[in-house]
């Protein structure tokens, strides 16, 4: 099976007063590429995750987005591990995965040296 990801952008308006300052949300949607009557088509599978557009550079928001997307991908029984990794690669082209804070070797060495 081959899968594709689409991005839906929606405007979040809660009230008429805040129309001009309302944020945009970006939603990740998973589709399966199929052939229907010999013609290529996309079949909707699931809405994976959503993030506010003005929070794309915010690491905690990206982390929450990836947790939601990973949780949803894990619940889809039709996907095997190879499919999940390919889908995560597609998503990472638009929203990079959060990287764990790993100290550099020099910092670890200095901390160990000071401890003595």
Contact map, one row per residue, 1 for C-alpha under 8 A:
11100000000000000000000000000001100000000000000000000000000000000000000000000000000000000000000000000000000000000000
11110000000000000000000000000001100000000000000000000000000000000000000000000000001000000000000000000000000000000000
11111000000000000000000000000111100000000000000000000000000000000000000000000000001000100000000000000000000000000000
01111100000000000000000000000111100000000000000000000000000000000000000000000000000000100100000000000000000000000000
00111110000000000000000000011110000000000000000000000000000000000000000000000000000000100110000000000000000000000000
00011111000000000000000000011110000000000000000000000000000000000000000000000000000000000000000000000000000000000000
00001111100000000000000001111000000000000000000000000000000000000000000000000000000000000000000000000000000000000000
00000111110000000000000001111000000000000000000000000000000000000000000000000000000000000000000000000000000000000000
00000011111000000000000111100000000000000000000000000000000000000000000000000000000000000000000000000000000000000000
00000001111100000000000111100000000000000000000000000000000000000000000000000000000000000000000000000000000000000000
00000000111110000000011110000000000000000000000000000000000000000000000000000000000000000000000000000000000000000000
00000000011111000000011110000000000000000000000000000000000000000000000000000000000000000000000000000000000000000000
00000000001111110110011000000000000000000000000000000000000000000000000000000000000000000000000000000000000000000000
00000000000111110110010000000000000000000000000000000000000000000000000000000000000000000000000000000000000000000000
00000000000011111110000000000000000000000000000000000000000000000000000000000000000000000000000000000000000000000000
00000000000011111110000000000000000000000000000000000000000000000000000000000000000000000000000000000000000000000000
00000000000000111111000000000000000000000000000000000000000000000000000000000000000000000000000000000000000000000000
00000000000011111111110000000000000000000000000000000000000000000000000000000000000000000000000000000000000000000000
00000000000011111111110000000000000000000000000000000000000000000000000000000000000000000000000000000000000000000000
00000000000000001111110000000000000000000000000000000000000000000000000000000000000000000000000000000000000000000000
00000000000000000111111000000000000000000000000000000000000000000000000000000000000000000000000000000000000000000000
00000000001111000111111100000000000000000000000000000000000000000000000000000000000000000000000000000000000000000000
00000000001110000000111110000000000000000000000000011100000000000000000000000000000000000000000000000000000000000000
00000000111100000000011111000000000000000000000000011100000000000000000000000000000000000000000000000000000000000000
00000000111100000000001111100000000000000000000001111000000000000000000000000000000000000000000000000000000000000000
00000011110000000000000111110000000000000000000001111000000000000000000000000000000000000000000000000000000000000000
00000011110000000000000011111000000000000000001111100000000000000000000000000000000000000000000000000000000000000000
00001111000000000000000001111100000000000000001111000000000000000000000000000000000000000010000000000000000000000000
00001111000000000000000000111110000000000001111110000000000000000000000000000000000000000000000000000000000000000000
00111100000000000000000000011111000000000001111100000000000000000000000000000000000000000000000000000000000000000000
00111100000000000000000000001111100000000111110000000000000000000000000000000000000000000000000000000000000000000000
11110000000000000000000000000111110000000111100000000000000000000000000000000000000000000000000000000000000000000000
11110000000000000000000000000011111000011110000000000000000000000000000000000000000000000000000000000000000000000000
00000000000000000000000000000001111100011110000000000000000000000000000000000000000000000000000000000000000000000000
00000000000000000000000000000000111111111000000000000000000000000000000000000000000000000000000000000000000000000000
00000000000000000000000000000000011111111000000000000000000000000000000000000000000000000000000000000000000000000000
00000000000000000000000000000000001111100000000000000000000000000000000000000000000000000000000000000000000000000000
00000000000000000000000000000000001111110000000000000000000000000000000000000000000000000000000000000000000000000000
00000000000000000000000000000000001111111000000000000000000000000000000000000000000000000000000000000000000000000000
00000000000000000000000000000000111101111100000000000000000000000000000000000000000000000000000000000000000000000000
00000000000000000000000000000000111100111110000000000000000000000000000000000000000000000000000000000000000000000000
00000000000000000000000000000011110000011111000000000000000000000000000000000000000000000000000000000000000000000000
00000000000000000000000000000011110000001111100000000000000000000000000000000000000000000000000000000000000000000000
00000000000000000000000000001111000000000111110000000000000000000000000000000000000000000000000000000000000000000000
00000000000000000000000000001111000000000011111000000000000000000000000000000000000000000000000000000000000000000000
00000000000000000000000000001110000000000001111100000000000000000000000000000000000000000000000000000000000000000000
00000000000000000000000000111100000000000000111110000000000000000000000000000000000000000000000000000000000000000000
00000000000000000000000000111100000000000000011111000000000000000001100110000000000000000000000000000000000000000000
00000000000000000000000000111000000000000000001111100000000000001101100100000000000000000000000000000000000000000000
00000000000000000000000011110000000000000000000111110000000000001000000000000000000000000000000000000000000000000000
00000000000000000000000011100000000000000000000011111011000011001000000000000000000000000000000000000000000000000000
00000000000000000000001111000000000000000000000001111111000000000000000000000000000000000000000000000000000000000000
00000000000000000000001111000000000000000000000000111111000000000000000000000000000000000000000000000000000000000000
00000000000000000000001100000000000000000000000000011111100000000000000000000000000000000000000000000000000000000000
00000000000000000000000000000000000000000000000000111111110011000000000000000000000000000000000000000000000000000000
00000000000000000000000000000000000000000000000000111111111011000000000000000000000000000000001000000000000000000000
00000000000000000000000000000000000000000000000000000111111001000000000000000000000000000000000000000000000000000000
00000000000000000000000000000000000000000000000000000011111111000000000000000000000000000000000000000000000000000000
00000000000000000000000000000000000000000000000000000001111111100000000000000000000000000000000001000000000000000000
00000000000000000000000000000000000000000000000000000000011111110000000000000000000000000000000000000000000000000000
00000000000000000000000000000000000000000000000000100011011111111000000000000000000000000000000000000000000000000000
00000000000000000000000000000000000000000000000000100011111111111100000000000000000000000000001111000000000000000000
00000000000000000000000000000000000000000000000000000000001111111110000000000000000000000000000011000000000000000000
00000000000000000000000000000000000000000000000000000000000111111111000000000000000000000000000000000000000000000000
00000000000000000000000000000000000000000000000011100000000011111111100000000000000000000000000000000000000000000000
00000000000000000000000000000000000000000000000010000000000001111111110000000000000000000000000010000000000000000000
00000000000000000000000000000000000000000000000000000000000000111111111000000000000000000000000000000000000000000000
00000000000000000000000000000000000000000000000110000000000000011111111100000000000000000000000000000000000000000000
00000000000000000000000000000000000000000000000110000000000000001111111110000000000000000000000000000000000000000000
00000000000000000000000000000000000000000000000000000000000000000111111111000000000000000000000000000000000000000000
00000000000000000000000000000000000000000000000000000000000000000011111111100000000000000000000000000000000000000000
00000000000000000000000000000000000000000000000110000000000000000001111111110000000000000000000000000000000000000000
00000000000000000000000000000000000000000000000100000000000000000000111111110010000100000000000000000000000000000000
00000000000000000000000000000000000000000000000000000000000000000000011111111000000000000000000000000000000000000000
00000000000000000000000000000000000000000000000000000000000000000000001111111000000000000000000000000000000000000000
00000000000000000000000000000000000000000000000000000000000000000000000111111110000000000000000000000000000000000000
00000000000000000000000000000000000000000000000000000000000000000000000001111111000000000000000000000000000000000000
00000000000000000000000000000000000000000000000000000000000000000000000000011111000000000000000000000000000000000000
00000000000000000000000000000000000000000000000000000000000000000000000010011111111100000000000000000000000000000000
00000000000000000000000000000000000000000000000000000000000000000000000000001111111100000000000000000000000000000000
00000000000000000000000000000000000000000000000000000000000000000000000000000011111110000000000000000000000000000000
00000000000000000000000000000000000000000000000000000000000000000000000000000011111111000000000000000000000000000000
01100000000000000000000000000000000000000000000000000000000000000000000000000011111111100000000000000000000000000000
00000000000000000000000000000000000000000000000000000000000000000000000010000011111111110000000000000000000000000000
00000000000000000000000000000000000000000000000000000000000000000000000000000000111111111000000000000000000000000000
00000000000000000000000000000000000000000000000000000000000000000000000000000000011111111100000000000000000000000000
00111000000000000000000000000000000000000000000000000000000000000000000000000000001111111110000000000000000000000000
00000000000000000000000000000000000000000000000000000000000000000000000000000000000111111111000000000000000000000000
00000000000000000000000000000000000000000000000000000000000000000000000000000000000011111111100000000000000000000000
00011000000000000000000000000000000000000000000000000000000000000000000000000000000001111111110000000000000000000000
00001000000000000000000000010000000000000000000000000000000000000000000000000000000000111111111100000000000000000000
00000000000000000000000000000000000000000000000000000000000000000000000000000000000000011111111110000000000000000000
00000000000000000000000000000000000000000000000000000000000000000000000000000000000000001111111100000000000000000000
00000000000000000000000000000000000000000000000000000000000000000000000000000000000000000111111100000000000000000000
00000000000000000000000000000000000000000000000000000001000001000000000000000000000000000011111110000000000000000000
00000000000000000000000000000000000000000000000000000000000001000000000000000000000000000011111111000000000000000000
00000000000000000000000000000000000000000000000000000000000001100100000000000000000000000001001111100000000000000000
00000000000000000000000000000000000000000000000000000000001001100000000000000000000000000000000111110000000000000000
00000000000000000000000000000000000000000000000000000000000000000000000000000000000000000000000011111000000000000000
00000000000000000000000000000000000000000000000000000000000000000000000000000000000000000000000001111100000000000000
00000000000000000000000000000000000000000000000000000000000000000000000000000000000000000000000000111110000000000000
00000000000000000000000000000000000000000000000000000000000000000000000000000000000000000000000000011111000000000000
00000000000000000000000000000000000000000000000000000000000000000000000000000000000000000000000000001111101100000000
00000000000000000000000000000000000000000000000000000000000000000000000000000000000000000000000000000111111100000000
00000000000000000000000000000000000000000000000000000000000000000000000000000000000000000000000000000011111110000000
00000000000000000000000000000000000000000000000000000000000000000000000000000000000000000000000000000001111111000000
00000000000000000000000000000000000000000000000000000000000000000000000000000000000000000000000000000011111111100000
00000000000000000000000000000000000000000000000000000000000000000000000000000000000000000000000000000011111111110000
00000000000000000000000000000000000000000000000000000000000000000000000000000000000000000000000000000000111111111000
00000000000000000000000000000000000000000000000000000000000000000000000000000000000000000000000000000000011111111100
00000000000000000000000000000000000000000000000000000000000000000000000000000000000000000000000000000000001111111110
00000000000000000000000000000000000000000000000000000000000000000000000000000000000000000000000000000000000111111111
00000000000000000000000000000000000000000000000000000000000000000000000000000000000000000000000000000000000011111111
00000000000000000000000000000000000000000000000000000000000000000000000000000000000000000000000000000000000001111111
00000000000000000000000000000000000000000000000000000000000000000000000000000000000000000000000000000000000000111111
00000000000000000000000000000000000000000000000000000000000000000000000000000000000000000000000000000000000000011111
